[in-house]
Amino acid sequence: MIQVLVVVLLSISGVWCGVCGMALDCRTCLSTIDGILPCQWCTSTFKCSNSLEILSTCQAEGRVTLCYDCPLAPNAQHVYVDSFARQKALPFIAAANAKDDFTAQTCLSNNIPGTVLLKRYSLPCDLMLNECLAIIGYSPIDNAVILTFRSTDSTSQLLVEALNFMFQTTKDFQPVGGKVVAYFYDAFFALWNGGLEREMTKILQERPTANVWVFGHSLGGALASLAASWMSRHGMVHSEKLRFLSFGQPRTGNLFYAQSFDLLVPYKYRVVHQGDVVTKLPIKVPLTAFTFHHHRYETRVVVSLVTRLEIGVYIVLILMSLYLIGLILDVNYLETCTNCLVHLGGVSSGFMVKLWD
């Protein structure tokens, strides 16, 4: 009896079979079974182990159990450009959180010369009448129409979002495909059907050669994701003229939505701070068809290069810089631009592209 038990344990641990270790790439690894245990890929060691052995050899965030999450390099034509995130996306995300048109325009003018704020939409987007906001701008130097969504704006709005996350409430996002968080769905269509679609259509008809950039932070990142995929699916913009970039974006939909998004939006990056809990929400529910999943690609802030002292220095320098360029015109706006740098993902000595969820 003891001998039989030893044989079983060896088989389960992979020592007996050793099949996983023979797989040299992620997809081969995930299609292999070691004894009675499935094989999993570790992105930090580039090794394949069975699901028991990997618990002691690979950190949880580096374990790949789904083929979709196997590391995949972006197309050479759609590589991540750090200056684009810092010098183009961030000013628009800050402007979207401004209290009025004047503040938003000032923010844009001080950072992207010649940029014009074309429209600003703010509408109730949930049962508590919390408002969601989007701005549309145009940069002549880039020939780009920029659609940007504001982040969560109040404690009340945050609580409503949290309840949605808790109950895993979803809605079908057709014809894009897949299911998305119900709050994001309702918020997006409150803006889209409230005039945003009409305005975007008009602006793009007036500028038929323009590129389209879609940005957002936190809640705004999720709404930007829906907007980018929706516009691409409906032919409002050619996918090769479309760029998507978000900061601190929560999981927006299920795996089917993530796959659909990837097909519709070739240039897409989510900038995240590895310590930001928002990007880990809503939580994944294993073995369910609707579990939430990030779409590609994740650009992670390399926090190991930044000490707490350095972060403090950066905060002071950022505050001084914002003041000097005229961004700080009111206290709330200051808080928006600098609040929770971890969640914004903007303080770092460097970024790396993470090619899996």
Rosetta blueprint (number, residue, H / E / L):
1 M L
2 I H
3 Q H
4 V H
5 L H
6 V H
7 V H
8 V H
9 L H
10 L H
11 S H
12 I H
13 S H
14 G L
15 V L
16 W L
17 C L
18 G L
19 V L
20 C H
21 G H
22 M H
23 A L
24 L L
25 D L
26 C H
27 R H
28 T H
29 C H
30 L H
31 S L
32 T L
33 I E
34 D E
35 G L
36 I L
37 L E
38 P E
39 C E
40 Q E
41 W E
42 C E
43 T L
44 S L
45 T L
46 F L
47 K E
48 C E
49 S E
50 N E
51 S L
52 L L
53 E L
54 I H
55 L H
56 S H
57 T H
58 C L
59 Q L
60 A H
61 E H
62 G H
63 R E
64 V E
65 T L
66 L L
67 C H
68 Y H
69 D H
70 C L
71 P L
72 L L
73 A L
74 P L
75 N L
76 A H
77 Q H
78 H H
79 V L
80 Y L
81 V L
82 D H
83 S H
84 F H
85 A H
86 R H
87 Q H
88 K H
89 A H
90 L H
91 P H
92 F H
93 I H
94 A H
95 A H
96 A H
97 N L
98 A L
99 K L
100 D L
101 D H
102 F H
103 T H
104 A H
105 Q H
106 T H
107 C H
108 L H
109 S H
110 N H
111 N H
112 I L
113 P L
114 G L
115 T L
116 V E
117 L E
118 L E
119 K E
120 R E
121 Y E
122 S E
123 L E
124 P E
125 C L
126 D L
127 L L
128 M L
129 L L
130 N L
131 E E
132 C E
133 L E
134 A E
135 I E
136 I E
137 G E
138 Y E
139 S E
140 P L
141 I L
142 D L
143 N L
144 A E
145 V E
146 I E
147 L E
148 T E
149 F E
150 R L
151 S L
152 T L
153 D L
154 S L
155 T H
156 S H
157 Q H
158 L H
159 L H
160 V H
161 E H
162 A H
163 L H
164 N H
165 F H
166 M H
167 F H
168 Q L
169 T L
170 T E
171 K E
172 D E
173 F L
174 Q L
175 P L
176 V L
177 G L
178 G L
179 K E
180 V E
181 V E
182 A H
183 Y H
184 F H
185 Y H
186 D H
187 A H
188 F H
189 F H
190 A H
191 L H
192 W H
193 N H
194 G H
195 G H
196 L H
197 E H
198 R H
199 E H
200 M H
201 T H
202 K H
203 I H
204 L H
205 Q H
206 E H
207 R L
208 P L
209 T L
210 A L
211 N E
212 V E
213 W E
214 V E
215 F E
216 G E
217 H E
218 S L
219 L H
220 G H
221 G H
222 A H
223 L H
224 A H
225 S H
226 L H
227 A H
228 A H
229 S H
230 W H
231 M H
232 S H
233 R H
234 H L
235 G L
236 M L
237 V L
238 H L
239 S H
240 E H
241 K H
242 L E
243 R E
244 F E
245 L E
246 S E
247 F E
248 G L
249 Q L
250 P L
251 R L
252 T L
253 G E
254 N E
255 L H
256 F H
257 Y H
258 A H
259 Q H
260 S H
261 F H
262 D H
263 L H
264 L H
265 V L
266 P L
267 Y E
268 K E
269 Y E
270 R E
271 V E
272 V E
273 H E
274 Q L
275 G L
276 D L
277 V H
278 V H
279 T H
280 K H
281 L L
282 P L
283 I L
284 K L
285 V L
286 P L
287 L L
288 T L
289 A L
290 F L
291 T L
292 F E
293 H E
294 H L
295 H L
296 R L
297 Y L
298 E E
299 T E
300 R E
301 V E
302 V L
303 V H
304 S H
305 L H
306 V L
307 T L
308 R H
309 L H
310 E H
311 I H
312 G H
313 V H
314 Y H
315 I H
316 V H
317 L H
318 I H
319 L H
320 M H
321 S H
322 L H
323 Y H
324 L H
325 I L
326 G L
327 L L
328 I L
329 L L
330 D L
331 V H
332 N H
333 Y H
334 L H
335 E H
336 T H
337 C H
338 T H
339 N L
340 C L
341 L H
342 V H
343 H H
344 L H
345 G L
346 G L
347 V L
348 S L
349 S L
350 G L
351 F E
352 M E
353 V E
354 K E
355 L L
356 W L
357 D L
